[in-house]
């Protein structure tokens, strides 16, 4: 697929009061901009990247419920995926040291699948391809939200830094979709609740001696949860939680040692673990 032109769209007019300004072009911000196409609203999307894929769109695996897949298909996003999504037809949950397990089969509920697994990188390309087709959304990139000035009647005045320097934007609705360390949230004084589970999650692409059959596995244990998600490239997406105090040691493991750790945590339900891609935490 030809990559969309990364050049920014029409720059917003500083004298215009926009209906919606979205800060953040990741999964949430881009999806909202696409959903607002055709609404008749004047929408501006501010993105930190200059055209490169945001860091959030990496090798991580996104598990979308059936309703989410239907919504994204209706928005014309799923049709732009470069690789096929992988259906989750069965779910297998077990706990280390226990004989019990839970098995769910979508066919028992009259469904083809519970949802789909999409690689975040592929989903990012699909969002970008869909955004490139929009006529009603103006994009500023690279752009960075700096803060707010006093309200101007029925609008908020935003300070934004872009390639041409600092500028002001007026908007009736400001949407902060700029991630966990949201600058918009901080400026507005919106508090958060943080629960520290004392764990670090490692994610990687994993190949076994058995091709995925549509089963998603979750394994619970004293060290934390672990999951295997079927991917469309005949591999699994691994999510492995380790105690925070062991994270540095696990990060330094070579591929063989890491595979042994994952195999011990999971057992042999998905077969023998053969290789894994780069790990991120």
C-alpha positions as CSV (number, residue, x, y, z in Angstrom):
1,X,0.0,0.0,0.0
2,X,1.3,3.5,-0.9
3,X,2.0,5.5,2.2
4,X,-0.1,8.6,2.6
5,X,1.5,12.0,2.1
6,X,2.7,13.1,5.5
7,X,2.4,16.8,4.7
8,X,0.0,18.7,7.0
9,X,-3.4,19.6,5.8
10,X,-4.7,23.2,5.7
11,X,-3.4,25.1,8.7
12,X,-6.2,26.5,10.9
13,X,-7.0,30.1,10.6
14,X,-6.0,31.9,13.8
15,X,-9.1,34.1,13.6
16,X,-11.5,31.1,13.4
17,X,-13.3,29.6,16.4
18,X,-13.2,25.9,15.8
19,X,-15.8,23.5,17.0
20,X,-13.4,20.8,18.2
21,X,-9.6,20.8,18.7
22,X,-8.2,17.3,19.5
23,X,-4.8,17.2,21.2
24,X,-3.1,13.9,20.3
25,X,-3.0,11.8,17.1
26,X,-2.8,8.4,18.7
27,X,-5.4,5.7,18.7
28,X,-8.0,7.7,20.6
29,X,-7.4,11.1,19.0
30,X,-7.2,9.8,15.4
31,X,-10.3,7.6,15.8
32,X,-12.3,10.5,17.2
33,X,-11.2,12.8,14.3
34,X,-12.3,10.1,11.8
35,X,-15.6,9.6,13.6
36,X,-16.4,13.3,13.4
37,X,-15.9,13.4,9.6
38,X,-19.2,14.2,8.0
39,X,-20.6,15.8,11.2
40,X,-20.4,19.3,9.8
41,X,-18.1,20.3,12.7
42,X,-14.9,22.3,12.2
43,X,-12.3,19.8,13.6
44,X,-8.6,20.4,14.1
45,X,-6.2,17.5,15.0
46,X,-2.9,18.4,16.7
47,X,-0.2,15.7,16.4
48,X,3.2,15.7,18.0
49,X,4.8,13.7,15.2
50,X,5.9,15.3,12.0
51,X,4.5,12.5,9.9
52,X,6.3,9.5,11.4
53,X,4.2,6.9,13.2
54,X,3.7,7.8,16.9
55,X,5.6,5.5,19.3
56,X,2.4,4.0,20.6
57,X,2.0,2.2,17.3
58,X,4.6,-0.5,17.8
59,X,4.7,-4.3,17.9
60,X,2.2,-4.4,20.7
61,X,-1.0,-6.3,20.1
62,X,-4.5,-4.7,20.3
63,X,-7.4,-6.9,21.2
64,X,-10.6,-5.4,19.9
65,X,-14.0,-6.7,21.0
66,X,-16.5,-7.5,18.3
67,X,-18.4,-4.2,18.9
68,X,-15.2,-2.3,18.5
69,X,-14.3,-4.1,15.2
70,X,-17.8,-3.3,13.9
71,X,-17.4,0.4,14.9
72,X,-13.9,0.7,13.3
73,X,-15.2,-1.0,10.2
74,X,-18.0,1.4,10.0
75,X,-15.5,4.3,10.2
76,X,-13.6,2.8,7.3
77,X,-10.4,2.0,9.3
78,X,-10.2,-1.8,9.3
79,X,-10.4,-1.9,5.5
80,X,-6.9,-0.2,5.5
81,X,-5.1,-2.8,7.5
82,X,-2.0,-4.0,5.7
83,X,-2.1,-7.4,7.3
84,X,-5.1,-9.6,8.2
85,X,-6.4,-9.3,11.8
86,X,-6.6,-12.6,13.8
87,X,-10.0,-13.7,15.2
88,X,-10.3,-14.7,18.8
89,X,-12.6,-17.7,18.5
90,X,-11.8,-19.3,21.9
91,X,-10.5,-18.1,25.3
92,X,-8.6,-20.3,27.7
93,X,-7.9,-19.1,31.3
94,X,-6.0,-21.1,33.9
95,X,-4.1,-20.5,37.1
96,X,-0.7,-22.0,37.9
97,X,-1.0,-24.7,40.5
98,X,-4.7,-25.2,40.1
99,X,-6.5,-27.9,38.1
100,X,-9.5,-25.7,37.2
101,X,-9.7,-23.7,34.0
102,X,-12.2,-21.6,32.1
103,X,-12.9,-22.2,28.4
104,X,-15.1,-20.1,26.2
105,X,-16.0,-20.8,22.6
106,X,-17.5,-18.1,20.4
107,X,-19.5,-20.7,18.6
108,X,-21.4,-21.6,21.8
109,X,-22.7,-18.1,21.8
110,X,-23.6,-18.0,18.1
111,X,-20.7,-15.9,17.1
112,X,-17.8,-16.3,14.7
113,X,-15.4,-14.7,17.1
114,X,-15.2,-12.7,20.3
115,X,-13.0,-10.1,18.7
116,X,-9.9,-9.5,16.6
117,X,-6.2,-9.1,17.4
118,X,-4.4,-6.3,15.4
119,X,-0.8,-5.4,15.6
120,X,-0.6,-1.8,16.8
121,X,1.8,-0.8,14.0
122,X,-0.6,-2.0,11.4
123,X,-3.4,-0.3,13.1
124,X,-1.5,3.0,13.1
125,X,-0.9,2.7,9.3
126,X,-4.6,2.1,8.8
127,X,-5.6,5.1,10.9
128,X,-3.1,7.3,8.9
129,X,-4.4,6.0,5.6
130,X,-8.0,6.8,6.7
131,X,-7.1,10.2,8.0
132,X,-5.5,11.0,4.6
133,X,-8.9,10.7,3.0
134,X,-10.6,13.2,5.2
135,X,-11.7,16.6,3.9
136,X,-13.3,18.0,7.1
137,X,-10.4,17.6,9.5
138,X,-7.4,20.0,9.6
139,X,-4.2,18.6,10.9
140,X,-1.3,20.4,12.6
141,X,1.9,18.4,12.8
142,X,4.3,18.6,14.4
143,X,2.5,20.6,17.0
144,X,2.6,20.8,20.8
145,X,0.0,22.0,23.2
146,X,1.5,24.7,25.5
147,X,-1.4,25.8,27.6
148,X,-4.6,27.8,27.8
149,X,-5.4,31.5,28.0
150,X,-8.5,33.0,29.6
151,X,-11.8,32.0,28.0
152,X,-12.9,34.2,25.1
153,X,-16.6,34.1,25.5
154,X,-17.9,30.8,24.3
155,X,-14.4,29.5,23.3
156,X,-11.2,28.4,24.8
157,X,-7.9,29.9,23.6
158,X,-5.1,27.4,23.2
159,X,-1.4,28.2,22.9
160,X,0.2,25.8,20.5
161,X,3.8,25.4,19.3
162,X,4.4,24.4,15.7
163,X,6.9,24.6,12.8
164,X,6.0,28.3,12.3
165,X,6.4,29.1,16.0
166,X,3.8,29.7,18.7
167,X,0.2,30.5,17.7
168,X,-3.3,30.7,19.2
169,X,-6.3,28.6,18.4
170,X,-9.8,29.2,19.5
171,X,-12.1,26.2,20.1
172,X,-15.5,25.5,21.6
173,X,-14.5,22.0,22.7
174,X,-11.0,20.9,23.7
175,X,-10.3,17.1,23.7
176,X,-7.2,15.9,25.5
177,X,-6.1,12.6,23.9
178,X,-2.4,13.1,24.6
179,X,-1.7,9.9,26.5
180,X,-1.1,8.9,30.1
181,X,1.1,12.0,30.8
182,X,-1.5,14.3,29.4
183,X,-0.5,18.0,29.3
184,X,-4.1,18.9,28.8
185,X,-5.2,17.1,31.9
186,X,-2.4,18.8,33.9
187,X,-3.4,22.2,32.7
188,X,-7.0,21.6,33.5
189,X,-6.1,20.3,37.0
190,X,-7.9,16.9,36.4
191,X,-6.6,14.4,39.0
192,X,-5.8,10.8,38.4
193,X,-5.8,7.6,40.5
194,X,-2.7,5.4,40.1
195,X,-2.6,1.9,41.4
196,X,0.8,0.4,41.4
197,X,0.7,-3.4,41.2
198,X,4.5,-3.7,41.5
199,X,4.7,-5.4,38.1
200,X,6.2,-4.7,34.7
201,X,4.7,-6.0,31.5
202,X,6.9,-7.3,28.7
203,X,5.4,-7.7,25.2
204,X,6.9,-9.5,22.3
205,X,6.1,-11.4,19.1
206,X,6.4,-15.2,19.8
207,X,6.6,-18.2,17.4
208,X,5.7,-21.7,18.6
209,X,5.8,-25.1,16.9
210,X,2.0,-24.9,16.5
211,X,0.3,-22.3,14.4
212,X,-2.4,-20.3,16.4
213,X,-5.8,-21.8,16.1
214,X,-7.8,-18.7,17.2
215,X,-7.4,-19.4,20.9
216,X,-6.3,-16.6,23.3
217,X,-4.6,-17.9,26.5
218,X,-4.4,-16.2,29.8
219,X,-2.3,-17.7,32.6
220,X,-2.5,-16.4,36.2
221,X,0.2,-16.9,38.7
222,X,2.0,-15.5,41.7
223,X,4.4,-13.5,39.5
224,X,1.4,-11.9,37.7
225,X,-0.7,-12.6,34.6
226,X,0.6,-13.7,31.2
227,X,-1.3,-13.9,27.9
228,X,-0.9,-15.2,24.4
229,X,-2.9,-13.6,21.7
230,X,-3.2,-15.1,18.2
231,X,-1.8,-12.9,15.4
232,X,-2.6,-12.8,11.7
233,X,1.0,-13.7,10.8
234,X,0.8,-17.2,12.4
235,X,2.6,-16.0,15.5
236,X,1.4,-15.1,19.0
237,X,1.5,-11.8,20.8
238,X,3.0,-12.4,24.2
239,X,2.3,-10.3,27.3
240,X,4.3,-11.4,30.4
241,X,4.1,-9.7,33.8
242,X,7.1,-9.9,36.1
243,X,7.6,-8.4,39.5
244,X,9.1,-4.9,39.2
245,X,12.2,-5.9,41.1
246,X,13.0,-8.5,38.5
247,X,12.3,-6.4,35.4
248,X,15.9,-5.3,34.9
249,X,17.1,-8.9,35.0
250,X,14.4,-10.1,32.6
251,X,15.2,-7.2,30.2
252,X,18.8,-8.3,30.0
253,X,18.0,-11.9,29.3
254,X,19.1,-13.3,25.9
255,X,16.4,-14.8,23.7
256,X,16.9,-18.4,24.9
257,X,16.6,-17.5,28.6
258,X,13.5,-15.3,28.0
259,X,11.8,-18.1,26.1
260,X,12.5,-20.5,28.9
261,X,10.9,-18.1,31.4
262,X,7.8,-17.7,29.2
263,X,7.6,-21.5,28.7
264,X,7.7,-22.1,32.5
265,X,5.0,-19.6,33.1
266,X,2.7,-20.9,30.3
267,X,3.4,-24.6,30.1
268,X,2.8,-26.4,26.8
269,X,-0.8,-25.5,25.9
270,X,0.3,-23.5,22.9
271,X,3.2,-25.8,22.0
272,X,7.0,-25.3,22.3
273,X,8.2,-21.7,22.2
274,X,10.8,-21.4,19.4
275,X,11.7,-17.7,19.0
276,X,10.6,-14.2,19.8
277,X,10.9,-10.8,18.4
278,X,12.2,-7.7,20.1
279,X,10.9,-7.2,23.7
280,X,9.5,-4.0,25.1
281,X,8.3,-3.1,28.6
